[in-house]
Amino acid sequence: MTDFRKRLAEAAQRGQQAGDRRAEAEARRRTSQKELRRLHSEHRMALSERIETCLRALPDQFPGFRFETIVGPRGWGAAVSRDDIEVDRKRQRKNFFSRLELVVRPISEYFVLDLAVKGTIRNKEILARNYFQRLAEVDLPLFFDLVDRWVLEYAERFAAAE
């Protein structure tokens, strides 16, 4: 029976150690998630500034666009939009809507930095893309380059449609 008591004590000790290891792992996971949330916030702010800078330049090139900041459940970023009216020879009126929106989507359980763009020119969606990277591996200059490229692509296509 003493052999059993010894094995019982060892089993209880192993259980306690397993519980301690699980608690340590959970604490590391929470710390890691907290760090990832901090990283997302830091990258989101830098990317939002870049988006705002690029989109504020569009109305200078194409008068009539209105700038708006986006902050909400869809994400953080900015958009420019414009309404155009065209009257044909028969005096029929046509309304055209153009919009470019870039947002950094909120953090998800996948812990990625997710950038989305949507562009419409004269009532036709011409651009709908997103790009994401794991937060621990984010290449911020690549995201800045994407913002620049997407805004320039939209501007070129808008100019061609006018």
C-alpha positions in Angstrom: 0.0 0.0 0.0 2.9 2.4 0.6 3.9 1.9 -3.1 0.4 3.1 -4.0 0.5 6.1 -1.8 3.9 7.1 -3.3 2.5 6.7 -6.8 -0.6 8.7 -5.8 1.5 11.5 -4.5 3.6 11.5 -7.7 0.4 11.6 -9.8 -0.9 14.6 -7.8 2.5 16.3 -8.2 2.5 15.7 -12.0 -1.1 17.0 -12.2 -0.1 20.2 -10.3 2.9 20.7 -12.6 0.7 20.2 -15.7 -1.7 22.8 -14.3 1.1 25.2 -13.6 2.4 24.8 -17.2 -1.0 25.4 -18.6 -1.4 28.6 -16.5 2.0 29.8 -17.7 1.1 29.0 -21.3 -2.2 30.9 -21.0 -0.4 33.9 -19.4 2.1 33.9 -22.3 -0.8 33.7 -24.8 -2.6 36.6 -23.2 0.6 38.7 -23.3 1.2 37.7 -26.9 -2.3 38.7 -27.9 -1.9 42.0 -26.0 1.3 42.7 -27.9 -0.4 41.8 -31.2 -3.2 44.2 -30.5 -0.7 46.9 -29.7 1.1 46.2 -33.0 -2.2 46.3 -34.9 -3.0 49.7 -33.4 0.4 51.0 -34.2 0.4 49.8 -37.8 -3.3 51.0 -38.3 -2.4 54.5 -37.2 0.6 54.7 -39.5 -1.4 53.3 -42.4 -4.4 55.5 -41.8 -2.1 58.6 -42.0 -0.8 57.4 -45.4 -4.3 56.7 -46.7 -5.4 60.2 -45.6 -2.4 61.9 -47.2 -2.9 60.1 -50.5 -6.7 60.6 -50.7 -6.5 64.3 -49.7 -4.5 64.9 -52.8 -7.2 63.5 -55.2 -9.6 66.5 -54.9 -6.7 68.8 -55.9 -6.3 66.8 -59.2 -10.0 66.1 -59.7 -12.2 68.9 -58.3 -15.5 67.8 -57.1 -14.4 65.0 -54.9 -15.3 65.2 -51.2 -13.0 63.8 -48.6 -14.2 61.8 -45.5 -12.5 60.1 -42.7 -13.7 56.5 -41.9 -13.7 55.4 -38.3 -16.0 52.6 -37.2 -16.9 48.9 -37.3 -15.8 48.6 -41.0 -12.3 49.9 -40.1 -10.2 53.0 -40.1 -9.2 54.9 -43.2 -10.6 57.5 -45.6 -12.7 57.9 -48.7 -13.3 60.4 -51.5 -16.5 60.6 -53.4 -18.2 62.7 -56.1 -21.6 62.9 -57.8 -21.7 63.9 -61.4 -24.8 64.9 -63.5 -24.9 64.6 -67.2 -27.7 65.9 -69.4 -28.0 64.5 -72.9 -29.5 66.1 -76.0 -33.0 64.9 -75.0 -32.6 66.7 -71.7 -32.5 63.5 -69.9 -30.5 63.6 -66.7 -28.1 60.9 -65.6 -26.5 60.7 -62.2 -23.0 59.2 -61.8 -21.3 58.3 -58.6 -17.6 57.8 -58.1 -15.9 56.8 -54.8 -12.6 55.4 -53.6 -12.3 54.0 -50.1 -9.3 52.5 -48.3 -9.6 51.1 -44.8 -7.6 49.1 -42.4 -9.9 46.4 -41.1 -10.3 45.8 -37.4 -8.3 43.1 -35.7 -9.7 39.6 -35.9 -8.9 36.3 -34.3 -6.4 35.7 -37.1 -4.2 38.6 -35.9 -3.5 40.1 -39.4 -3.1 43.6 -40.7 -5.8 43.8 -43.4 -6.0 46.6 -45.9 -9.0 46.9 -48.2 -9.8 49.1 -51.2 -13.0 49.7 -53.1 -13.3 51.9 -56.1 -16.3 53.0 -58.2 -16.2 55.2 -61.2 -19.4 56.4 -62.8 -21.5 53.8 -61.1 -19.2 50.9 -62.0 -17.1 49.1 -59.4 -13.6 49.0 -60.9 -11.5 48.1 -57.9 -12.1 45.7 -55.0 -9.0 44.2 -53.4 -7.5 43.5 -50.0 -4.1 42.6 -48.8 -3.1 41.2 -45.4 -0.1 39.9 -43.5 0.3 38.3 -40.1 0.9 41.0 -37.5 4.2 39.5 -36.4 5.5 39.7 -40.0 4.1 43.0 -41.3 6.2 44.8 -43.9 4.8 48.4 -43.5 6.6 49.9 -46.5 4.9 47.3 -48.6 1.5 48.4 -47.3 2.4 52.1 -48.0 3.4 51.1 -51.5 0.0 49.4 -52.0 -1.9 52.5 -50.9 0.1 54.6 -53.3 -0.4 52.2 -56.2 -4.1 51.7 -55.6 -4.8 55.5 -55.4 -2.7 56.1 -58.6 -4.5 53.3 -60.4 -7.8 54.8 -59.5 -6.7 58.3 -60.5 -5.5 57.0 -63.9 -8.8 55.1 -64.5 -10.9 58.0 -63.4 -9.0 60.4 -65.8 -9.6 57.9 -68.6 -13.3 57.7 -67.9 -13.9 61.5 -67.8 
